[in-house]
Amino acid sequence: MNLFIREMKSCRKSLIIWGISVILMVAGGMSKYGALSTSDQSINEVVAQMPKSIQTIFGIGAFDLTKAIGFFGILYLYLILMAAIHALMLGANIIAKEERDKTSEFLLVKPISRNRIITSKIVAALVNIIVFNLITLITSIKVVSHYNNGGGETDHIVLFLMGMFILQLLFLFLGTGIAAVNKNPKSAVSFGTVLLLGMFILSIMIDINGKIEYLKYLTPFKYFDAKNLLVNGTLDPVFVTVSVVMIGILVGITYISFNKRDMNV
């Protein structure tokens, strides 16, 4: 039995749905830029009239919205939220589904070790993450280029998507770690989603209230902030290091907990 192929087949429908969703998100979001850029009133003037809290919530206060890449910076906030949700749900489900669907006994009687089981599942999840990221990257370059008179801002978009990929890995392994530790497989996704949304809300609160800037290390959504990426032109090495360490810890938790747990069959 090729467990990797089995996992890829089980994730195929979900990946197609998420892929179509991200294409619609990018195309639909940038179409609003096309409509606003042809209006008589400057986009920046419209934004300036909004309360600061509204600007922060929608991520529109720090970008030059007369440029396609500036408008994409707003869209990026919601793309990474979508990518994070997909990664976390994928990680939690790919570990917890055997117990949830009562197929763990079938899997464990096969002549393969638990380490091989978890490795095959993680590799399948990584392939899904990479495909999701590539769909987002290609779609973003094509659509932004369309609204930027052929100039695709490829360097900026690649930088954005590099940050998004690291964020995807963080939430993927957060999902696998939660599912491996949690004795109730049905609650792994819901618990992880609550945690993710809490981090996202915290990132917005940090933008609204600058006095709690020190809490940015608690939310990965602040690690690869679009406005900082545009200004600096590179990923923050501190946040990259923190992310790599966290990913390593979560991978370790996944393997150790999965090997020690008593499976519900």
N, C-alpha and C positions, 0 to 999 in steps of 0.2 A: 504494500500500500504506500503510495507516495503522498505523504501527509501535506506537503507543500502544495501540490496540485489540488488536493481536496479542499484546502483552505482558500486557494485562489478561486476555485469554482463557487464556493459558498459566498465569497465577497463580490463576485462579478456583478450581480444585479445592483447591489448597493453602490459600487464604484461608478457604474454607468449613471445612476441617478444623481450622485454627487457631482460627477463630471459635467453633466448637462446643467445642473444648478449653478455651478461656478461660471460656466460660459454665459448663462443668462444674467447672472449677477454683474459680470464685467461689461457685457454688451448693453444691458439696461442702464447701469449706472453711468457709463460714459455717454450714452445717448442724451442724458440730462445735461451734460456739459455741452453737447452740440446744440441743444435747444437754447441754453442760457447764453452761450457765446454769440449767438446771432441776435440777441435782444438789444434794445436801445440803451438800457441801463447796465452799467458795469456790474459784473458778478460780485466783485469786491465791495462795491457800494451797498449792494443788497445785504451782504454778510455783515458789514459794519453796523447796520441798523438793528441787528439781532442782539439780544442780551448775551453777555459773555458766557453764562451757564449753558445756554442753548448752543452756542458755538462750540463749547467744549464737549458737550454730550454727543454732538454730531461730528466732532473732529474737524471743524471747518475754520477755526480761528487762526491757524498758523501757516496757511498755504496761500500761494498766489493762484487764485482760481481762474485767472485769465489764461493760464497755461494748462495744457492737457495733463501734464505730469503732476501739477498741483492738485487738480481735481481727482486724479487717480490716487493721490495721497490720502484723500478722504475715504475713497472706496477701499483702500488697503486696510483700514481699521476693521471693516466688516468682512473683508476677505480672510484676515487672520482669525477672526472670531469663528467664521465658518470652518476654516481649516482646523482650528483647535478642537471644535466640537466633533468633527469627523474623525480626527486622530484619536481623541479620548474614547469615543464610542467604539471605534475599531479595536483599540487596544483592550478595552474592558470586555467586549463581546467575544473576541477571539480566544480569550483565556477562559471566560466564565461559561461559554455556551455549552460545553460538554456536560457540566453538572446541571445547568439550567434545562437542557434538552434531554437529560438522562441518557447520554451516549458515552459517558466517561468509562463505563465498564467495558464497552466495545473497544475503546481506544487503548485502555491500559492492559488488556490481555494480549495485545500485539507484542511481538518480540522487539520492542524498541524502548529505550530508556526515557525517563521523564525529561532529561536534558535535551534529548533529540526532539521530543514532542514540542517543548517550549521553543526550541530554536527554529523548527520548521514553521511554527505559528508566527514567530517574530519576523522571520524572513518574508513570509507572505504579507504580513502587515506593512513591512518596509517597502515592498514593491508597490502596494496600494498607495502608500504615502507619496512615493516618487512619481507615480502616474498622475495622482491628483495635482502635485506641484507642477509637473510638466504641462498639464492641461491649462492650469492657471497662467503659467509663464507664457506659453505660446499665444493663448487668447489675449492676454494683456498686451503683449508686444504688438499684435496685429491690430487690436482695437484702438490703442493709444496712437499708433502710427496713422490710422485712418483719420483721427481727429486732430492730428498734429502735422498735417500736410506732408505726410510721408516720413517725418522724423519720429522714430519710435521711442526715443528716450530709453534705448535698450539697456544701457549701463545702469540707470537708476532702477529700472524694473527688475533686472537680474539681482541687484543688491537687495531690493525689497523681498524678492522671492527666496533669496538665501536666508534672510532673517526668518521668513515664514517657515522655511524647511526646518530650521533648528527648533522653532516653536512647535512645529508638528511633532518632532521627535520627543520633545519634552512631554507633551500631552499624550502621545502614544504610550510612552513608558509609564506615565502617571496612571493611565488606564490599566495597563497590564499589572502594575504594582498593586493597585487597589483591588483588582479582581483576584490576584493571587493571595492577598492577605485576607480579604473579606470572606467570611464563612458562608455568607448568603449571596450566591451568584446573581440573584435577581436584583439585588440592590446596588451592585457595583456601578452600573451605568448611571443610575440616578444620583448616587453619592458623588461620583466624579463630576457630573454635570453641575450639581450645586456648587462644588468647589471651584469649578472653572468659571461659572458666572460670578461667583464672589470675587475672584481675581480680576475679572473684567470690570466689575463695578468699582473695585478698589482703584484700578488704573484711571478711571474717569474721575473719581474723587480726588486723586492726586493732582490731576490737571486743574480741577476746580479750586482746590485748596493747596496752594504751594507750600504751606507750613508742614505738610505731611510727606514731603518729597522723599524723606528717608525710608518710607515704606515701599519704595519702588522695587526693592529687591525681593519683595514678597509676591510680586505679580509679574509673570513672564511677559505679559502684554506691554510692559514698559521697557523690556530689554531691547526690542527692535522697533522703536517708535518711528513712524514714517517721517515726521518732521526732523528728527535727529539724523536719520539716514540721509535725508536730502541735504542737510546743512554740512554734515561731516563727510559724506561720500564714502563711508566705510562702516563696517560693523564695529561696535564697541568691544574691544578685546576683553574688558572686565566681564561684561555680560556673556560673551562667548565662553569664557572660562567657567563662569558660574553655571552656565547651561550644560557644558560638557560634564562637569562634576555631578550635577544633579541627575543627568541622564545615566551616568555610570552607577550612581547610588540606586536609582530606580530599577535599572537592569539587574543589579545584584539582589535587590529585594524580590523582584519577580522570580528569579531562579531559585533562591533559597526558600522562599515561602511556598512556591509550587511543589518543590521536592519534599517539603516537610508535611504538607497538609494531607488530611484524610479526605479523599474524594467522595462526594455523595453520588452514589450509583443507583 
